[in-house]
């Protein structure tokens, strides 16, 4: 009776949220391809995503083969979040409910809807073996013959290789960042050397000698500027462009 009440309450949360809990996860997702939002109520990016996600949930409510829902990682859904390795909010995952994959696409409604329309259909899985071709069935049979320890070892091996690729990518990006910073430092040094301490004085004298209101065009700027006493062309070393390592990942 308690389970029935919980299941009904899940849908009474409102059209804006189809919340999953450990009790409702199985019954609501079994045999379906899912698209899930893992979130925290206090998360700003989660709030931004909410209208588009609610609209998508409403569209796929009652869908024969697809399910779109949400998991509150700060409440009853925490166990689901932990079991799927959720570390940031919002995190979007999709696929077989027992083997979810990260969604890496765009997050406006049109992009989410397009992805859901294309992917939320029956796929080869343990719950839909009849959709698997002979090759995949043979692979699954091989997995089925393995012990829990052997499966764990194989999974850890693959995850380690994936992690190695991520680290390799991060290292290459760091090299590029360091190269950028080195080049930027060299550029600023050359500019400072070229201008020296007298470039601003030279510009001030030009302005002083020219008729009032004379407009001078800088070769590195398409806009016409009336020169003033300030050295507008000087490079402010304190305003170097920095690559912001913070998201956007929060993956809006």
Order of alpha helices (4+ residues) and beta strands (2+ residues): alpha-alpha-beta-alpha-beta-alpha-beta-beta-alpha-alpha-alpha-alpha-beta-beta
